Protein backbone atom coordinates (compact mmCIF):
# COMPACT_ATOMS: atom_id res chain seq x y z
CA UNK A 1 0.00 0.00 0.00
CA UNK A 2 1.27 3.46 -0.85
CA UNK A 3 0.26 5.86 1.93
CA UNK A 4 0.33 9.56 1.10
CA UNK A 5 1.24 10.72 4.64
CA UNK A 6 0.79 9.86 8.30
CA UNK A 7 -1.19 11.92 10.75
CA UNK A 8 -2.26 11.93 14.36
CA UNK A 9 -5.56 13.37 15.54
CA UNK A 10 -5.63 14.65 19.11
CA UNK A 11 -9.00 15.38 20.70
CA UNK A 12 -8.76 18.04 23.41
CA UNK A 13 -11.03 19.84 25.87
CA UNK A 14 -8.90 22.96 26.41
CA UNK A 15 -9.08 23.65 22.69
CA UNK A 16 -8.01 27.31 22.56
CA UNK A 17 -5.15 26.74 25.04
CA UNK A 18 -3.95 23.70 23.08
CA UNK A 19 -4.10 25.53 19.74
CA UNK A 20 -2.10 28.38 21.26
CA UNK A 21 0.41 25.90 22.72
CA UNK A 22 1.06 24.00 19.49
CA UNK A 23 1.03 27.13 17.34
CA UNK A 24 2.92 29.64 19.51
CA UNK A 25 4.94 27.63 22.04
CA UNK A 26 5.99 24.64 19.91
CA UNK A 27 5.73 26.88 16.82
CA UNK A 28 4.26 24.23 14.55
CA UNK A 29 3.25 25.54 11.13
CA UNK A 30 -0.51 25.53 10.48
CA UNK A 31 -1.60 23.51 7.43
CA UNK A 32 -5.21 24.68 7.69
CA UNK A 33 -7.84 25.73 10.20
CA UNK A 34 -11.54 24.86 10.37
CA UNK A 35 -14.17 25.76 12.96
CA UNK A 36 -13.36 22.93 15.38
CA UNK A 37 -9.92 21.74 14.30
CA UNK A 38 -6.46 22.88 13.32
CA UNK A 39 -4.00 20.79 11.32
CA UNK A 40 -0.30 21.38 12.05
CA UNK A 41 2.58 20.35 9.81
CA UNK A 42 4.98 17.90 11.44
CA UNK A 43 7.84 16.70 9.20
CA UNK A 44 6.22 14.42 6.58
CA UNK A 45 2.87 14.26 8.33
CA UNK A 46 0.50 16.23 10.50
CA UNK A 47 -0.91 16.67 13.96
CA UNK A 48 -4.59 17.57 13.91
CA UNK A 49 -6.01 19.08 17.10
CA UNK A 50 -9.79 18.85 17.43
CA UNK A 51 -12.45 19.71 19.98
CA UNK A 52 -14.00 16.80 21.83
CA UNK A 53 -11.48 15.36 24.28
CA UNK A 54 -11.08 15.84 27.99
CA UNK A 55 -8.37 17.51 30.00
CA UNK A 56 -6.49 16.59 33.12
CA UNK A 57 -4.70 18.88 35.55
CA UNK A 58 -1.75 16.48 35.55
CA UNK A 59 -0.40 13.95 33.11
CA UNK A 60 -3.09 11.67 31.70
CA UNK A 61 -2.47 8.04 32.58
CA UNK A 62 -2.26 5.39 29.86
CA UNK A 63 -5.91 4.42 30.25
CA UNK A 64 -6.89 8.03 29.61
CA UNK A 65 -4.46 8.48 26.72
CA UNK A 66 -2.22 5.58 25.66
CA UNK A 67 -0.38 7.75 23.12
CA UNK A 68 2.74 9.88 23.54
CA UNK A 69 3.56 12.63 21.08
CA UNK A 70 7.29 12.38 20.34
CA UNK A 71 9.15 15.11 18.51
CA UNK A 72 12.66 13.97 17.63
CA UNK A 73 15.29 16.72 17.68
CA UNK A 74 19.03 16.92 17.04
CA UNK A 75 19.84 18.16 20.55
CA UNK A 76 17.45 17.57 23.46
CA UNK A 77 19.30 19.93 25.82
CA UNK A 78 19.12 22.78 23.33
CA UNK A 79 15.42 22.13 22.63
CA UNK A 80 14.65 22.02 26.37
CA UNK A 81 16.38 25.35 26.85
CA UNK A 82 14.46 26.92 23.97
CA UNK A 83 11.10 25.66 25.22
CA UNK A 84 11.81 26.69 28.81
CA UNK A 85 12.34 30.25 27.53
CA UNK A 86 8.84 29.99 26.03
CA UNK A 87 7.38 28.95 29.39
CA UNK A 88 7.29 25.15 29.08
CA UNK A 89 7.66 23.33 32.40
CA UNK A 90 9.30 19.93 32.05
CA UNK A 91 8.42 16.86 34.11
CA UNK A 92 11.85 15.50 33.18
CA UNK A 93 14.49 17.54 31.37
CA UNK A 94 16.70 14.59 30.52
CA UNK A 95 16.13 10.85 30.76
CA UNK A 96 18.85 8.69 29.24
CA UNK A 97 18.37 5.24 27.75
CA UNK A 98 20.63 2.95 25.74
CA UNK A 99 18.78 4.02 22.55
CA UNK A 100 18.77 7.78 23.23
CA UNK A 101 17.56 10.67 25.39
CA UNK A 102 14.12 12.12 26.07
CA UNK A 103 12.67 15.12 27.85
CA UNK A 104 9.04 15.08 29.03
CA UNK A 105 6.40 17.81 29.28
CA UNK A 106 2.62 18.19 28.93
CA UNK A 107 0.28 20.14 26.72
CA UNK A 108 -2.53 22.16 28.37
CA UNK A 109 -4.84 19.11 28.29
CA UNK A 110 -2.35 16.86 30.13
CA UNK A 111 -1.19 14.92 27.06
CA UNK A 112 2.37 13.64 27.37
CA UNK A 113 4.88 15.05 24.91
CA UNK A 114 8.47 13.96 24.59
CA UNK A 115 11.46 15.44 22.86
CA UNK A 116 13.64 12.61 21.62
CA UNK A 117 17.26 12.40 20.59
CA UNK A 118 17.87 8.98 19.10
CA UNK A 119 21.39 7.54 19.06
CA UNK A 120 22.76 6.63 15.68
CA UNK A 121 21.23 3.45 14.31
C-alpha positions in Angstrom: 0.0 0.0 0.0 1.3 3.5 -0.8 0.3 5.9 1.9 0.3 9.6 1.1 1.2 10.7 4.6 0.8 9.9 8.3 -1.2 11.9 10.8 -2.3 11.9 14.4 -5.6 13.4 15.5 -5.6 14.7 19.1 -9.0 15.4 20.7 -8.8 18.0 23.4 -11.0 19.8 25.9 -8.9 23.0 26.4 -9.1 23.7 22.7 -8.0 27.3 22.6 -5.2 26.7 25.0 -4.0 23.7 23.1 -4.1 25.5 19.7 -2.1 28.4 21.3 0.4 25.9 22.7 1.1 24.0 19.5 1.0 27.1 17.3 2.9 29.6 19.5 4.9 27.6 22.0 6.0 24.6 19.9 5.7 26.9 16.8 4.3 24.2 14.5 3.2 25.5 11.1 -0.5 25.5 10.5 -1.6 23.5 7.4 -5.2 24.7 7.7 -7.8 25.7 10.2 -11.5 24.9 10.4 -14.2 25.8 13.0 -13.4 22.9 15.4 -9.9 21.7 14.3 -6.5 22.9 13.3 -4.0 20.8 11.3 -0.3 21.4 12.0 2.6 20.4 9.8 5.0 17.9 11.4 7.8 16.7 9.2 6.2 14.4 6.6 2.9 14.3 8.3 0.5 16.2 10.5 -0.9 16.7 14.0 -4.6 17.6 13.9 -6.0 19.1 17.1 -9.8 18.9 17.4 -12.4 19.7 20.0 -14.0 16.8 21.8 -11.5 15.4 24.3 -11.1 15.8 28.0 -8.4 17.5 30.0 -6.5 16.6 33.1 -4.7 18.9 35.5 -1.7 16.5 35.5 -0.4 14.0 33.1 -3.1 11.7 31.7 -2.5 8.0 32.6 -2.3 5.4 29.9 -5.9 4.4 30.3 -6.9 8.0 29.6 -4.5 8.5 26.7 -2.2 5.6 25.7 -0.4 7.8 23.1 2.7 9.9 23.5 3.6 12.6 21.1 7.3 12.4 20.3 9.1 15.1 18.5 12.7 14.0 17.6 15.3 16.7 17.7 19.0 16.9 17.0 19.8 18.2 20.6 17.5 17.6 23.5 19.3 19.9 25.8 19.1 22.8 23.3 15.4 22.1 22.6 14.7 22.0 26.4 16.4 25.4 26.9 14.5 26.9 24.0 11.1 25.7 25.2 11.8 26.7 28.8 12.3 30.2 27.5 8.8 30.0 26.0 7.4 28.9 29.4 7.3 25.1 29.1 7.7 23.3 32.4 9.3 19.9 32.0 8.4 16.9 34.1 11.9 15.5 33.2 14.5 17.5 31.4 16.7 14.6 30.5 16.1 10.8 30.8 18.9 8.7 29.2 18.4 5.2 27.7 20.6 3.0 25.7 18.8 4.0 22.6 18.8 7.8 23.2 17.6 10.7 25.4 14.1 12.1 26.1 12.7 15.1 27.9 9.0 15.1 29.0 6.4 17.8 29.3 2.6 18.2 28.9 0.3 20.1 26.7 -2.5 22.2 28.4 -4.8 19.1 28.3 -2.4 16.9 30.1 -1.2 14.9 27.1 2.4 13.6 27.4 4.9 15.1 24.9 8.5 14.0 24.6 11.5 15.4 22.9 13.6 12.6 21.6 17.3 12.4 20.6 17.9 9.0 19.1 21.4 7.5 19.1 22.8 6.6 15.7 21.2 3.4 14.3 
